[in-house]
Amino acid sequence: LYEIGISTGRNLAYMNLPEKSSLVAVDYNPHMEKFLRENLKKYPAINLKEFIVQGSEDMSEIPDNSVSVLVATQLLCSMDEEVVKKSLQEFKRVLKPGGYYFFMEHVKDEPWTMRRFLQLLSSSITGFMPMFLDGCCSDRETWNHLHNAGFSRL
């Protein structure tokens, strides 16, 4: 299992990996490794094979067709459009045929809802979320990028 943008390991509590499997952590921020390793002490069943420092738009250290499962949580919502496109191309490149990409993203809500108003206020109008949450914008139409990337099923 590869987790892209793993940060401190906020998804570790949800991982129930099969025996003899391992986790490869990928994050652009090298300072996250010490926090991740500290957090991993709470989950002794998770074997960290490697921590790779690189952005998702260039995962050249990871060979083509080598990853069975790729996880990325609230990652694309923090990137500009071109980096999102490059990252999705990289995800497709490293995934084995029949491999899985699991994701959870902030996305734009339906118009005229309270949540949509709050998204506009926090992301587009005030810039609060991007400023304080590592570029995160909660009002992206990320589904368009996923469809355009050519994944076989969404």
Buried (B, 14 or more C-beta within 10 A) or exposed (E): BBBBBBBBBBBBEEBEBEEEEEBBBBBBBEEBBEBBBEBBEEBEEBEBEEBBBBBBBEBEEBEEEEBEBBBBBBBBBBBEEEBBBBBBBBBBBBBEEEBEBEBEBBBBBEEEEEEBEBBBBBBBEEEEBBEEBBEBBBBBEBEEBBEEBEEEEE
